[in-house]
Amino acid sequence: MEILQVILIVILILLCITLTALAVYSIFVLKDVKETLEDAKEVSKTIRRLSNYVVAPVAMVSSLMGGVVKGLSAVKSISSIFNEDEEEEE
């Protein structure tokens, strides 16, 4: 064999080894990315759960306050009707 053929075979072998190492490294990187995304998914679920725990009581308090405001306006309306009747009698 000529020296050129030997050099080309050595370069081809080195290229194959390099590409194999790159493929193995890529597999490990993709595995790490998958684990990171799974952890981010868990964090997202936890945050969603916690926000639901906060939103539900706030919504209940908001509706309770709305009911109190409506009740107070009804009491004011009724008391103003009685006050008008008392003023007409005087």
TIMARNU-661240 format. One record per residue (C-alpha): residue in one letter; x, y, z. Coordinates in steps of 0.02 Angstrom, whole numbers, plus 32768, in hexadecimal, padded with zeros to 4 digits. Example, Ala and Ser with C-alpha at 12.3 -4.5 7.8 and 13.67 -1.06 7.14 Angstrom:
2
["a" [8267 7F1F 8186]]
["s" [82AC 7FCB 8165]]
***
This chain:
90
["m" [8000 8000 8000]]
["e" [8036 80AD 7FE0]]
["i" [8052 812C 8069]]
["l" [7FBD 8193 802D]]
["q" [7F46 8100 8043]]
["v" [7F89 80E0 80F2]]
["i" [7F71 8197 8121]]
["l" [7EBF 8197 80DC]]
["i" [7E93 80F7 813C]]
["v" [7ED9 8140 81DE]]
["i" [7E77 81E1 81C2]]
["l" [7DD9 817C 819D]]
["i" [7DEF 8116 823D]]
["l" [7E0C 81B5 82A4]]
["l" [7D72 8203 8255]]
["c" [7D07 816C 8280]]
["i" [7D46 816C 8333]]
["t" [7D23 8226 8342]]
["l" [7C74 8216 82FB]]
["t" [7C4E 8184 8370]]
["a" [7C8B 81E8 8407]]
["l" [7C21 827C 83CD]]
["a" [7B88 820C 83BD]]
["v" [7BA1 81C5 846C]]
["y" [7BBA 8274 84B4]]
["s" [7B1C 82B0 845B]]
["i" [7AB9 8221 84A8]]
["f" [7AF5 8252 8557]]
["v" [7ACB 8309 8537]]
["l" [7A1D 82DC 84FA]]
["k" [7A03 8270 8594]]
["d" [7A32 8302 8604]]
["v" [79BE 8376 85A3]]
["k" [7930 82F9 85B9]]
["e" [794E 82F0 8676]]
["t" [7954 83AE 8681]]
["l" [78B1 83BF 8622]]
["e" [785F 833E 8692]]
["d" [7898 83A0 872B]]
["a" [7855 8441 86DE]]
["k" [77B0 83E9 86BF]]
["e" [77A6 83B6 8776]]
["v" [77CD 8468 87AD]]
["s" [7746 84A8 8738]]
["k" [76C7 842E 8782]]
["t" [76F7 8463 8832]]
["i" [76E7 851B 8809]]
["r" [763D 84FD 87B7]]
["r" [7603 849D 8851]]
["l" [763F 8526 88C7]]
["s" [75EE 85AF 8860]]
["n" [754A 8550 8865]]
["y" [7558 8546 8922]]
["v" [756C 8604 8927]]
["v" [74EC 8630 88A0]]
["a" [745C 85CB 88E8]]
["p" [7457 8622 8992]]
["v" [7470 86CD 8942]]
["a" [73DE 86AC 88CD]]
["m" [7374 8675 8961]]
["v" [73A0 8713 89C2]]
["s" [737A 877B 8929]]
["s" [72CF 872E 8913]]
["l" [72B0 873F 89CE]]
["m" [72DB 87F7 89C7]]
["g" [7268 880B 8930]]
["g" [71DC 87BC 8994]]
["v" [71FF 882F 8A28]]
["v" [71FB 88C8 89B7]]
["k" [7156 8892 896B]]
["g" [710F 886F 8A17]]
["l" [7145 891B 8A56]]
["s" [70F7 8970 89BF]]
["a" [7056 8910 89DE]]
["v" [7057 8946 8A95]]
["k" [7075 89FB 8A61]]
["s" [6FE6 89F1 89E5]]
["i" [6F70 89AB 8A68]]
["s" [6FA8 8A28 8AEB]]
["s" [6F93 8AB8 8A70]]
["i" [6EE1 8A7E 8A4E]]
["f" [6EBB 8A7F 8B09]]
["n" [6F11 8B29 8B1D]]
["e" [6EA6 8B72 8A91]]
["d" [6E08 8B30 8AE6]]
["e" [6E3C 8B7D 8B8C]]
["e" [6E61 8C25 8B3A]]
["e" [6DB7 8C27 8AE4]]
["e" [6D5F 8C06 8B8B]]
["e" [6DB4 8C99 8BDC]]
***
